[in-house]
Amino acid sequence: MIIQKTENSRLASFDPQNFSFGNTFIDHMIICEYENGKWGDVRLLPYGPLPFTPAMMGVNYGQACFEGMKAYKDKDGKVFLFRPEKNFERINKSAKRLAMPEVTEEMFMEGLKALVNIDRDWVPQGEGNSLYIRPLIFATEEALKARVANKYMFAIVATPAKSYYAEPVAVKISDHYSRAASGGVGSAKAAGNYAASFYPTQLAMEEGYDQIIWTDDATHEYFEESGTMNVFVRIDDTIYTPPTSEKILDGVTRDSFLNLAARKGITAKVEPVPVKKVIEAHKNGTLKEVWGVGTAVVTTVFKALGYNGEKLELPLLPDNESFAAQLKKDLVDLQTNISEDPFGWRVLVEKEVFEKA
């Protein structure tokens, strides 16, 4: 690994009590370039702009994917990653679907650890705080040709993070737009998936909603995801979440919730979730909770569902009665080293990593 440490750290100007998620970047970044059929050296550099042109193929033809993950700091200042091997596996799954070269485990893991280690002082402590990390791969070849590119870049950037949605949100059940279609790229974290979601979300916001629950493209009769999150539904004391597929992202937080629910003795069923079943449960009073989960948000509870022109209010349970709140607490306590880690999910970022690089 080639390391170039910044001479002008911006850490002194960073206020961990007052910052904007997604707009405040740490001092360094990781980049690695692919050319002539192979990846070059991994470089740790000062964060900053890179020289690209509007003819870059990633911009024109959409060969771009990314991951979302976090680093956490405990009360003693130790820094941890959470299930990074899952993000490594998934970025390669996305790259393969978009005909891009896969990254090696060494590139991904060692680059990730070196970056978090050198900028560990950027990881904010405290409830709800973390360092959000964005590994990405995109085509960099300068060519206006609709074909697989020959040049790519792997990069990792990061931004301090705090609670994403502080309050419960209202979501509209989509009856027209879909996030993904069978045979498409719904199971990949393709950049274009997010661009395609913005317009329908804008329309929902104009109707007074915060987000959308995406339904299947063929019939709009089944829940798939919500916004950029996987979705959970609680009917009586059973929780349901749609199975992953080529249309639904295999979320790390989703998988973690399912494991934590099983350990807690909560019945969780991975099966198709019909819209009609959810609406009927709302009518008969058995619909207890609906929520979304994802890396950035952890958990977002829904206060209302929009369906057929109606806004159906949902109960907001106290934390001691809410499965969403209980599972979120269990997950965050595990991530931040407050509780034991029976799954082996927590990965300590050793201080020696940077010095040895």
BALOBA-1460 file (C-alpha; in Angstrom, 3 decimals):
// residues 357
<rec num="1" residu="m" x="0.000" y="0.000" z="0.000"/>
<rec num="2" residu="i" x="1.224" y="3.479" z="-0.920"/>
<rec num="3" residu="i" x="0.515" y="6.007" z="1.849"/>
<rec num="4" residu="q" x="0.552" y="9.773" z="1.529"/>
<rec num="5" residu="k" x="-0.537" y="11.414" z="4.769"/>
<rec num="6" residu="t" x="-2.179" y="14.833" z="4.600"/>
<rec num="7" residu="e" x="-0.191" y="17.840" z="5.779"/>
<rec num="8" residu="n" x="-3.348" y="19.866" z="6.386"/>
<rec num="9" residu="s" x="-5.751" y="17.960" z="8.616"/>
<rec num="10" residu="r" x="-9.234" y="19.461" z="8.895"/>
<rec num="11" residu="l" x="-9.962" y="17.653" z="12.135"/>
<rec num="12" residu="a" x="-9.520" y="20.766" z="14.278"/>
<rec num="13" residu="s" x="-12.452" y="22.403" z="12.482"/>
<rec num="14" residu="f" x="-14.734" y="19.367" z="12.905"/>
<rec num="15" residu="d" x="-17.403" y="19.792" z="15.585"/>
<rec num="16" residu="p" x="-18.780" y="16.350" z="16.499"/>
<rec num="17" residu="q" x="-21.829" y="18.051" z="18.010"/>
<rec num="18" residu="n" x="-22.622" y="20.050" z="14.887"/>
<rec num="19" residu="f" x="-21.959" y="18.553" z="11.469"/>
<rec num="20" residu="s" x="-23.837" y="17.574" z="8.341"/>
<rec num="21" residu="f" x="-23.979" y="13.896" z="7.413"/>
<rec num="22" residu="g" x="-22.780" y="13.251" z="3.874"/>
<rec num="23" residu="n" x="-21.130" y="16.653" z="3.439"/>
<rec num="24" residu="t" x="-18.275" y="16.409" z="5.942"/>
<rec num="25" residu="f" x="-15.419" y="14.173" z="4.804"/>
<rec num="26" residu="i" x="-12.478" y="12.758" z="6.717"/>
<rec num="27" residu="d" x="-8.880" y="13.682" z="5.890"/>
<rec num="28" residu="h" x="-8.033" y="10.705" z="3.677"/>
<rec num="29" residu="m" x="-9.405" y="8.349" z="1.035"/>
<rec num="30" residu="i" x="-8.433" y="5.082" z="-0.608"/>
<rec num="31" residu="i" x="-8.106" y="4.720" z="-4.374"/>
<rec num="32" residu="c" x="-6.942" y="1.897" z="-6.638"/>
<rec num="33" residu="e" x="-7.040" y="1.899" z="-10.442"/>
<rec num="34" residu="y" x="-7.791" y="-0.948" z="-12.835"/>
<rec num="35" residu="e" x="-6.168" y="-1.012" z="-16.257"/>
<rec num="36" residu="n" x="-4.848" y="-3.642" z="-18.691"/>
<rec num="37" residu="g" x="-6.842" y="-6.352" z="-16.959"/>
<rec num="38" residu="k" x="-5.551" y="-5.905" z="-13.418"/>
<rec num="39" residu="w" x="-5.728" y="-3.732" z="-10.319"/>
<rec num="40" residu="g" x="-2.759" y="-1.529" z="-9.473"/>
<rec num="41" residu="d" x="-1.444" y="-0.422" z="-6.087"/>
<rec num="42" residu="v" x="-3.835" y="0.599" z="-3.328"/>
<rec num="43" residu="r" x="-3.145" y="4.219" z="-2.385"/>
<rec num="44" residu="l" x="-4.122" y="6.052" z="0.779"/>
<rec num="45" residu="l" x="-4.203" y="9.754" z="-0.106"/>
<rec num="46" residu="p" x="-5.462" y="13.070" z="1.252"/>
<rec num="47" residu="y" x="-9.170" y="13.420" z="0.459"/>
<rec num="48" residu="g" x="-9.861" y="15.609" z="-2.556"/>
<rec num="49" residu="p" x="-11.006" y="15.872" z="-6.179"/>
<rec num="50" residu="l" x="-9.737" y="13.593" z="-8.933"/>
<rec num="51" residu="p" x="-9.228" y="14.398" z="-12.650"/>
<rec num="52" residu="f" x="-12.113" y="13.037" z="-14.725"/>
<rec num="53" residu="t" x="-13.914" y="14.268" z="-17.836"/>
<rec num="54" residu="p" x="-17.621" y="14.320" z="-18.794"/>
<rec num="55" residu="a" x="-16.782" y="11.519" z="-21.230"/>
<rec num="56" residu="m" x="-16.021" y="9.135" z="-18.350"/>
<rec num="57" residu="m" x="-17.932" y="5.941" z="-19.081"/>
<rec num="58" residu="g" x="-19.215" y="5.525" z="-15.536"/>
<rec num="59" residu="v" x="-21.130" y="8.780" z="-15.936"/>
<rec num="60" residu="n" x="-22.460" y="7.994" z="-19.405"/>
<rec num="61" residu="y" x="-23.332" y="4.306" z="-19.118"/>
<rec num="62" residu="g" x="-23.833" y="3.771" z="-15.413"/>
<rec num="63" residu="q" x="-21.151" y="1.229" z="-14.551"/>
<rec num="64" residu="a" x="-20.998" y="2.210" z="-10.893"/>
<rec num="65" residu="c" x="-21.813" y="0.482" z="-7.615"/>
<rec num="66" residu="f" x="-21.118" y="1.139" z="-3.955"/>
<rec num="67" residu="e" x="-21.407" y="-0.139" z="-0.412"/>
<rec num="68" residu="g" x="-22.521" y="1.455" z="2.834"/>
<rec num="69" residu="m" x="-20.959" y="0.449" z="6.131"/>
<rec num="70" residu="k" x="-19.903" y="1.996" z="9.436"/>
<rec num="71" residu="a" x="-17.149" y="2.210" z="12.028"/>
<rec num="72" residu="y" x="-18.028" y="2.726" z="15.694"/>
<rec num="73" residu="k" x="-16.080" y="4.016" z="18.680"/>
<rec num="74" residu="d" x="-16.721" y="2.681" z="22.169"/>
<rec num="75" residu="k" x="-16.403" y="4.540" z="25.486"/>
<rec num="76" residu="d" x="-12.710" y="3.591" z="25.726"/>
<rec num="77" residu="g" x="-11.880" y="4.941" z="22.275"/>
<rec num="78" residu="k" x="-11.587" y="1.554" z="20.575"/>
<rec num="79" residu="v" x="-12.800" y="1.544" z="16.966"/>
<rec num="80" residu="f" x="-14.760" y="-1.317" z="15.402"/>
<rec num="81" residu="l" x="-16.073" y="-2.275" z="11.987"/>
<rec num="82" residu="f" x="-19.293" y="-4.260" z="11.701"/>
<rec num="83" residu="r" x="-19.485" y="-7.365" z="9.504"/>
<rec num="84" residu="p" x="-17.156" y="-5.953" z="6.801"/>
<rec num="85" residu="e" x="-16.915" y="-9.318" z="5.069"/>
<rec num="86" residu="k" x="-20.590" y="-8.987" z="4.092"/>
<rec num="87" residu="n" x="-19.890" y="-5.673" z="2.352"/>
<rec num="88" residu="f" x="-16.883" y="-7.187" z="0.585"/>
<rec num="89" residu="e" x="-19.007" y="-10.051" z="-0.715"/>
<rec num="90" residu="r" x="-21.819" y="-7.745" z="-1.806"/>
<rec num="91" residu="i" x="-19.696" y="-5.163" z="-3.641"/>
<rec num="92" residu="n" x="-18.265" y="-7.991" z="-5.740"/>
<rec num="93" residu="k" x="-21.738" y="-9.344" z="-6.387"/>
<rec num="94" residu="s" x="-22.746" y="-5.866" z="-7.594"/>
<rec num="95" residu="a" x="-19.585" y="-5.479" z="-9.681"/>
<rec num="96" residu="k" x="-20.154" y="-8.824" z="-11.379"/>
<rec num="97" residu="r" x="-23.763" y="-7.931" z="-12.261"/>
<rec num="98" residu="l" x="-22.560" y="-4.649" z="-13.815"/>
<rec num="99" residu="a" x="-19.722" y="-6.357" z="-15.746"/>
<rec num="100" residu="m" x="-17.025" y="-4.653" z="-13.673"/>
<rec num="101" residu="p" x="-13.886" y="-6.260" z="-12.232"/>
<rec num="102" residu="e" x="-14.171" y="-7.657" z="-8.727"/>
<rec num="103" residu="v" x="-11.860" y="-6.348" z="-6.011"/>
<rec num="104" residu="t" x="-9.642" y="-8.614" z="-3.948"/>
<rec num="105" residu="e" x="-10.266" y="-9.225" z="-0.266"/>
<rec num="106" residu="e" x="-6.846" y="-7.748" z="0.540"/>
<rec num="107" residu="m" x="-7.621" y="-4.526" z="-1.363"/>
<rec num="108" residu="f" x="-10.953" y="-4.127" z="0.342"/>
<rec num="109" residu="m" x="-10.123" y="-5.141" z="3.920"/>
<rec num="110" residu="e" x="-6.648" y="-3.681" z="4.236"/>
<rec num="111" residu="g" x="-7.644" y="-0.446" z="2.521"/>
<rec num="112" residu="l" x="-10.663" y="-0.162" z="4.771"/>
<rec num="113" residu="k" x="-8.722" y="-0.793" z="7.981"/>
<rec num="114" residu="a" x="-5.877" y="1.546" z="7.012"/>
<rec num="115" residu="l" x="-8.304" y="4.374" z="6.221"/>
<rec num="116" residu="v" x="-10.301" y="3.978" z="9.434"/>
<rec num="117" residu="n" x="-7.126" y="3.677" z="11.466"/>
<rec num="118" residu="i" x="-5.400" y="6.785" z="10.136"/>
<rec num="119" residu="d" x="-8.589" y="8.824" z="10.591"/>
<rec num="120" residu="r" x="-9.844" y="7.146" z="13.769"/>
<rec num="121" residu="d" x="-10.094" y="10.555" z="15.468"/>
<rec num="122" residu="w" x="-12.882" y="11.381" z="13.006"/>
<rec num="123" residu="v" x="-15.063" y="8.584" z="14.394"/>
<rec num="124" residu="p" x="-17.506" y="10.377" z="16.725"/>
<rec num="125" residu="q" x="-18.439" y="8.820" z="20.058"/>
<rec num="126" residu="g" x="-21.877" y="8.850" z="21.597"/>
<rec num="127" residu="e" x="-25.321" y="7.399" z="21.016"/>
<rec num="128" residu="g" x="-26.290" y="7.295" z="17.357"/>
<rec num="129" residu="n" x="-22.871" y="8.461" z="16.146"/>
<rec num="130" residu="s" x="-20.550" y="6.587" z="13.804"/>
<rec num="131" residu="l" x="-18.322" y="6.934" z="10.765"/>
<rec num="132" residu="y" x="-20.233" y="6.117" z="7.582"/>
<rec num="133" residu="i" x="-17.937" y="4.472" z="5.021"/>
<rec num="134" residu="r" x="-18.572" y="4.343" z="1.279"/>
<rec num="135" residu="p" x="-16.532" y="1.847" z="-0.798"/>
<rec num="136" residu="l" x="-17.307" y="2.206" z="-4.516"/>
<rec num="137" residu="i" x="-16.296" y="0.981" z="-7.969"/>
<rec num="138" residu="f" x="-16.894" y="2.954" z="-11.162"/>
<rec num="139" residu="a" x="-15.776" y="3.020" z="-14.799"/>
<rec num="140" residu="t" x="-13.206" y="5.735" z="-15.557"/>
<rec num="141" residu="e" x="-12.356" y="5.110" z="-19.195"/>
<rec num="142" residu="e" x="-12.772" y="8.211" z="-21.381"/>
<rec num="143" residu="a" x="-14.899" y="6.948" z="-24.263"/>
<rec num="144" residu="l" x="-18.393" y="7.489" z="-25.611"/>
<rec num="145" residu="k" x="-18.950" y="3.863" z="-26.535"/>
<rec num="146" residu="a" x="-21.801" y="1.743" z="-25.179"/>
<rec num="147" residu="r" x="-19.720" y="-1.224" z="-24.079"/>
<rec num="148" residu="v" x="-17.924" y="-2.614" z="-21.056"/>
<rec num="149" residu="a" x="-15.226" y="-0.169" z="-19.965"/>
<rec num="150" residu="n" x="-11.528" y="-1.057" z="-19.792"/>
<rec num="151" residu="k" x="-10.585" y="1.240" z="-16.893"/>
<rec num="152" residu="y" x="-12.067" y="1.441" z="-13.404"/>
<rec num="153" residu="m" x="-11.433" y="2.918" z="-9.987"/>
<rec num="154" residu="f" x="-12.026" y="1.402" z="-6.570"/>
<rec num="155" residu="a" x="-12.288" y="4.049" z="-3.868"/>
<rec num="156" residu="i" x="-13.256" y="4.388" z="-0.215"/>
<rec num="157" residu="v" x="-14.426" y="7.673" z="1.303"/>
<rec num="158" residu="a" x="-16.057" y="8.339" z="4.666"/>
<rec num="159" residu="t" x="-18.173" y="10.892" z="6.506"/>
<rec num="160" residu="p" x="-19.091" y="11.201" z="10.205"/>
<rec num="161" residu="a" x="-22.703" y="10.175" z="10.815"/>
<rec num="162" residu="k" x="-25.454" y="10.663" z="13.371"/>
<rec num="163" residu="s" x="-29.078" y="9.558" z="13.578"/>
<rec num="164" residu="y" x="-30.569" y="9.697" z="10.082"/>
<rec num="165" residu="y" x="-34.299" y="9.935" z="10.811"/>
<rec num="166" residu="a" x="-34.850" y="11.314" z="14.312"/>
<rec num="167" residu="e" x="-38.638" y="10.939" z="14.152"/>
<rec num="168" residu="p" x="-41.053" y="8.296" z="12.793"/>
<rec num="169" residu="v" x="-41.916" y="8.783" z="9.132"/>
<rec num="170" residu="a" x="-44.975" y="8.437" z="6.898"/>
<rec num="171" residu="v" x="-44.582" y="6.223" z="3.827"/>
<rec num="172" residu="k" x="-46.703" y="5.736" z="0.721"/>
<rec num="173" residu="i" x="-47.302" y="2.227" z="-0.628"/>
<rec num="174" residu="s" x="-46.458" y="2.469" z="-4.312"/>
<rec num="175" residu="d" x="-49.146" y="1.362" z="-6.762"/>
<rec num="176" residu="h" x="-47.324" y="2.383" z="-9.941"/>
<rec num="177" residu="y" x="-43.570" y="2.886" z="-9.623"/>
<rec num="178" residu="s" x="-41.210" y="0.027" z="-8.790"/>
<rec num="179" residu="r" x="-37.682" y="0.041" z="-7.456"/>
<rec num="180" residu="a" x="-36.570" y="-2.936" z="-9.531"/>
<rec num="181" residu="a" x="-37.817" y="-5.513" z="-12.025"/>
<rec num="182" residu="s" x="-37.226" y="-9.234" z="-12.474"/>
<rec num="183" residu="g" x="-33.973" y="-9.782" z="-14.323"/>
<rec num="184" residu="g" x="-32.742" y="-6.303" z="-13.432"/>
<rec num="185" residu="v" x="-30.182" y="-4.987" z="-10.963"/>
<rec num="186" residu="g" x="-32.309" y="-4.706" z="-7.818"/>
<rec num="187" residu="s" x="-30.060" y="-7.038" z="-5.838"/>
<rec num="188" residu="a" x="-26.979" y="-4.952" z="-6.699"/>
<rec num="189" residu="k" x="-26.119" y="-1.647" z="-5.060"/>
<rec num="190" residu="a" x="-26.007" y="-0.040" z="-8.484"/>
<rec num="191" residu="a" x="-25.822" y="3.742" z="-8.432"/>
<rec num="192" residu="g" x="-28.608" y="3.960" z="-11.003"/>
<rec num="193" residu="n" x="-31.063" y="2.239" z="-8.641"/>
<rec num="194" residu="y" x="-30.986" y="5.293" z="-6.427"/>
<rec num="195" residu="a" x="-31.303" y="7.805" z="-9.246"/>
<rec num="196" residu="a" x="-34.412" y="5.990" z="-10.484"/>
<rec num="197" residu="s" x="-36.012" y="6.214" z="-7.031"/>
<rec num="198" residu="f" x="-35.734" y="9.979" z="-6.622"/>
<rec num="199" residu="y" x="-38.620" y="11.090" z="-8.855"/>
<rec num="200" residu="p" x="-41.267" y="8.749" z="-7.351"/>
<rec num="201" residu="t" x="-40.061" y="9.778" z="-3.892"/>
<rec num="202" residu="q" x="-40.449" y="13.444" z="-4.845"/>
<rec num="203" residu="l" x="-44.029" y="12.781" z="-5.876"/>
<rec num="204" residu="a" x="-44.742" y="11.004" z="-2.585"/>
<rec num="205" residu="m" x="-43.258" y="13.909" z="-0.633"/>
<rec num="206" residu="e" x="-45.557" y="16.319" z="-2.469"/>
<rec num="207" residu="e" x="-48.450" y="14.264" z="-1.083"/>
<rec num="208" residu="g" x="-47.121" y="14.618" z="2.462"/>
<rec num="209" residu="y" x="-45.093" y="11.422" z="2.787"/>
<rec num="210" residu="d" x="-41.424" y="10.999" z="3.653"/>
<rec num="211" residu="q" x="-40.689" y="7.846" z="1.691"/>
<rec num="212" residu="i" x="-42.135" y="5.023" z="-0.422"/>
<rec num="213" residu="i" x="-42.761" y="1.367" z="0.221"/>
<rec num="214" residu="w" x="-41.823" y="-0.210" z="-3.084"/>
<rec num="215" residu="t" x="-44.047" y="-3.005" z="-4.345"/>
<rec num="216" residu="d" x="-43.433" y="-5.665" z="-6.969"/>
<rec num="217" residu="d" x="-43.258" y="-4.481" z="-10.574"/>
<rec num="218" residu="a" x="-45.733" y="-7.039" z="-11.962"/>
<rec num="219" residu="t" x="-48.777" y="-6.644" z="-9.697"/>
<rec num="220" residu="h" x="-47.928" y="-4.085" z="-6.960"/>
<rec num="221" residu="e" x="-49.471" y="-6.547" z="-4.534"/>
<rec num="222" residu="y" x="-46.372" y="-7.376" z="-2.437"/>
<rec num="223" residu="f" x="-44.005" y="-5.338" z="-0.287"/>
<rec num="224" residu="e" x="-40.385" y="-5.314" z="-1.458"/>
<rec num="225" residu="e" x="-38.355" y="-2.490" z="0.113"/>
<rec num="226" residu="s" x="-38.946" y="0.937" z="1.602"/>
<rec num="227" residu="g" x="-36.969" y="3.852" z="0.231"/>
<rec num="228" residu="t" x="-33.370" y="2.707" z="0.510"/>
<rec num="229" residu="m" x="-34.198" y="0.254" z="3.297"/>
<rec num="230" residu="n" x="-35.350" y="-3.312" z="3.778"/>
<rec num="231" residu="v" x="-38.817" y="-3.450" z="5.328"/>
<rec num="232" residu="f" x="-40.250" y="-5.320" z="8.343"/>
<rec num="233" residu="v" x="-43.896" y="-5.760" z="9.317"/>
<rec num="234" residu="r" x="-45.130" y="-6.907" z="12.730"/>
<rec num="235" residu="i" x="-48.559" y="-8.523" z="12.905"/>
<rec num="236" residu="d" x="-49.473" y="-9.546" z="16.459"/>
<rec num="237" residu="d" x="-46.134" y="-10.837" z="17.786"/>
<rec num="238" residu="t" x="-44.697" y="-12.148" z="14.517"/>
<rec num="239" residu="i" x="-42.459" y="-10.111" z="12.239"/>
<rec num="240" residu="y" x="-42.348" y="-10.572" z="8.480"/>
<rec num="241" residu="t" x="-39.841" y="-9.450" z="5.871"/>
<rec num="242" residu="p" x="-39.781" y="-10.233" z="2.142"/>
<rec num="243" residu="p" x="-37.192" y="-12.786" z="0.982"/>
<rec num="244" residu="t" x="-34.207" y="-11.406" z="-0.872"/>
<rec num="245" residu="s" x="-34.197" y="-11.962" z="-4.609"/>
<rec num="246" residu="e" x="-32.799" y="-10.429" z="-7.774"/>
<rec num="247" residu="k" x="-35.118" y="-7.499" z="-7.006"/>
<rec num="248" residu="i" x="-34.392" y="-7.034" z="-3.295"/>
<rec num="249" residu="l" x="-31.073" y="-6.048" z="-1.753"/>
<rec num="250" residu="d" x="-29.555" y="-8.492" z="0.716"/>
<rec num="251" residu="g" x="-29.188" y="-5.957" z="3.520"/>
<rec num="252" residu="v" x="-26.594" y="-6.505" z="6.247"/>
<rec num="253" residu="t" x="-28.808" y="-4.770" z="8.820"/>
<rec num="254" residu="r" x="-31.773" y="-6.898" z="7.692"/>
<rec num="255" residu="d" x="-29.772" y="-10.096" z="8.196"/>
<rec num="256" residu="s" x="-28.556" y="-8.841" z="11.573"/>
<rec num="257" residu="f" x="-32.121" y="-8.108" z="12.701"/>
<rec num="258" residu="l" x="-33.228" y="-11.610" z="11.749"/>
<rec num="259" residu="n" x="-30.380" y="-13.169" z="13.728"/>
<rec num="260" residu="l" x="-31.037" y="-10.946" z="16.737"/>
<rec num="261" residu="a" x="-34.764" y="-11.687" z="16.614"/>
<rec num="262" residu="a" x="-34.083" y="-15.432" z="16.640"/>
<rec num="263" residu="r" x="-31.738" y="-15.048" z="19.606"/>
<rec num="264" residu="k" x="-34.385" y="-13.012" z="21.423"/>
<rec num="265" residu="g" x="-37.075" y="-15.611" z="20.783"/>
<rec num="266" residu="i" x="-39.108" y="-13.387" z="18.450"/>
<rec num="267" residu="t" x="-40.782" y="-15.271" z="15.626"/>
<rec num="268" residu="a" x="-39.566" y="-13.901" z="12.300"/>
<rec num="269" residu="k" x="-40.836" y="-15.155" z="8.948"/>
<rec num="270" residu="v" x="-39.039" y="-14.526" z="5.669"/>
<rec num="271" residu="e" x="-41.838" y="-14.771" z="3.134"/>
<rec num="272" residu="p" x="-43.750" y="-12.630" z="0.624"/>
<rec num="273" residu="v" x="-45.659" y="-9.832" z="2.376"/>
<rec num="274" residu="p" x="-48.951" y="-9.083" z="0.596"/>
<rec num="275" residu="v" x="-50.164" y="-5.490" z="0.720"/>
<rec num="276" residu="k" x="-53.687" y="-6.763" z="1.374"/>
<rec num="277" residu="k" x="-52.504" y="-8.730" z="4.412"/>
<rec num="278" residu="v" x="-50.934" y="-5.593" z="5.912"/>
<rec num="279" residu="i" x="-54.007" y="-3.459" z="5.221"/>
<rec num="280" residu="e" x="-56.329" y="-6.107" z="6.665"/>
<rec num="281" residu="a" x="-54.161" y="-6.324" z="9.780"/>
<rec num="282" residu="h" x="-54.432" y="-2.548" z="10.126"/>
<rec num="283" residu="k" x="-58.233" y="-2.770" z="9.899"/>
<rec num="284" residu="n" x="-58.547" y="-5.516" z="12.520"/>
<rec num="285" residu="g" x="-56.004" y="-4.000" z="14.893"/>
<rec num="286" residu="t" x="-53.312" y="-6.685" z="14.650"/>
<rec num="287" residu="l" x="-50.798" y="-4.529" z="12.749"/>
<rec num="288" residu="k" x="-48.464" y="-3.462" z="15.532"/>
<rec num="289" residu="e" x="-45.445" y="-1.996" z="13.707"/>
<rec num="290" residu="v" x="-43.901" y="-1.391" z="10.302"/>
<rec num="291" residu="w" x="-40.303" y="-0.238" z="10.001"/>
<rec num="292" residu="g" x="-37.321" y="-0.004" z="7.689"/>
<rec num="293" residu="v" x="-33.714" y="-1.008" z="8.353"/>
<rec num="294" residu="g" x="-30.449" y="-0.072" z="6.688"/>
<rec num="295" residu="t" x="-26.860" y="0.886" z="7.420"/>
<rec num="296" residu="a" x="-27.399" y="4.651" z="7.441"/>
<rec num="297" residu="v" x="-30.723" y="4.669" z="9.290"/>
<rec num="298" residu="v" x="-30.307" y="1.509" z="11.430"/>
<rec num="299" residu="t" x="-34.066" y="1.579" z="12.094"/>
<rec num="300" residu="t" x="-36.832" y="3.936" z="11.028"/>
<rec num="301" residu="v" x="-40.313" y="3.376" z="12.451"/>
<rec num="302" residu="f" x="-43.287" y="4.263" z="10.253"/>
<rec num="303" residu="k" x="-46.123" y="6.321" z="11.702"/>
<rec num="304" residu="a" x="-48.479" y="6.079" z="8.737"/>
<rec num="305" residu="l" x="-49.045" y="4.157" z="5.502"/>
<rec num="306" residu="g" x="-50.490" y="5.781" z="2.404"/>
<rec num="307" residu="y" x="-52.785" y="3.408" z="0.505"/>
<rec num="308" residu="n" x="-55.485" y="4.061" z="-2.119"/>
<rec num="309" residu="g" x="-55.654" y="7.733" z="-1.248"/>
<rec num="310" residu="e" x="-55.942" y="7.106" z="2.503"/>
<rec num="311" residu="k" x="-53.411" y="7.804" z="5.216"/>
<rec num="312" residu="l" x="-53.536" y="4.926" z="7.667"/>
<rec num="313" residu="e" x="-52.105" y="5.893" z="11.048"/>
<rec num="314" residu="l" x="-49.953" y="3.349" z="12.852"/>
<rec num="315" residu="p" x="-49.522" y="2.952" z="16.611"/>
<rec num="316" residu="l" x="-46.254" y="4.266" z="18.037"/>
<rec num="317" residu="l" x="-45.335" y="1.808" z="20.758"/>
<rec num="318" residu="p" x="-43.138" y="2.589" z="23.772"/>
<rec num="319" residu="d" x="-39.644" y="1.146" z="23.471"/>
<rec num="320" residu="n" x="-40.332" y="-1.673" z="25.928"/>
<rec num="321" residu="e" x="-43.200" y="-2.910" z="23.717"/>
<rec num="322" residu="s" x="-41.638" y="-2.204" z="20.313"/>
<rec num="323" residu="f" x="-39.770" y="-5.022" z="18.576"/>
<rec num="324" residu="a" x="-38.182" y="-2.420" z="16.271"/>
<rec num="325" residu="a" x="-36.795" y="-0.451" z="19.217"/>
<rec num="326" residu="q" x="-35.626" y="-3.550" z="21.099"/>
<rec num="327" residu="l" x="-33.821" y="-5.022" z="18.108"/>
<rec num="328" residu="k" x="-32.259" y="-1.669" z="17.262"/>
<rec num="329" residu="k" x="-30.921" y="-1.354" z="20.812"/>
<rec num="330" residu="d" x="-29.524" y="-4.882" z="20.704"/>
<rec num="331" residu="l" x="-27.805" y="-4.144" z="17.382"/>
<rec num="332" residu="v" x="-26.365" y="-0.760" z="18.393"/>
<rec num="333" residu="d" x="-25.153" y="-2.123" z="21.740"/>
<rec num="334" residu="l" x="-23.349" y="-4.875" z="19.873"/>
<rec num="335" residu="q" x="-21.877" y="-2.501" z="17.282"/>
<rec num="336" residu="t" x="-20.586" y="-0.069" z="19.908"/>
<rec num="337" residu="n" x="-19.090" y="-2.724" z="22.212"/>
<rec num="338" residu="i" x="-21.624" y="-2.207" z="25.000"/>
<rec num="339" residu="s" x="-22.792" y="-5.821" z="24.876"/>
<rec num="340" residu="e" x="-21.196" y="-9.161" z="24.148"/>
<rec num="341" residu="d" x="-20.856" y="-10.239" z="20.515"/>
<rec num="342" residu="p" x="-22.042" y="-13.859" z="20.284"/>
<rec num="343" residu="f" x="-21.926" y="-13.774" z="16.475"/>
<rec num="344" residu="g" x="-18.355" y="-12.562" z="15.981"/>
<rec num="345" residu="w" x="-19.587" y="-9.594" z="13.936"/>
<rec num="346" residu="r" x="-17.475" y="-6.879" z="15.548"/>
<rec num="347" residu="v" x="-14.022" y="-6.325" z="14.017"/>
<rec num="348" residu="l" x="-11.499" y="-4.301" z="16.016"/>
<rec num="349" residu="v" x="-9.419" y="-1.850" z="13.983"/>
<rec num="350" residu="e" x="-5.961" y="-2.229" z="15.492"/>
<rec num="351" residu="k" x="-3.872" y="0.889" z="15.877"/>
<rec num="352" residu="e" x="-0.898" y="-0.971" z="14.436"/>
<rec num="353" residu="v" x="-2.489" y="-1.378" z="11.019"/>
<rec num="354" residu="f" x="-1.402" y="2.012" z="9.682"/>
<rec num="355" residu="e" x="2.102" y="1.842" z="11.098"/>
<rec num="356" residu="k" x="2.677" y="-1.545" z="9.445"/>
<rec num="357" residu="a" x="1.209" y="-0.520" z="6.092"/>
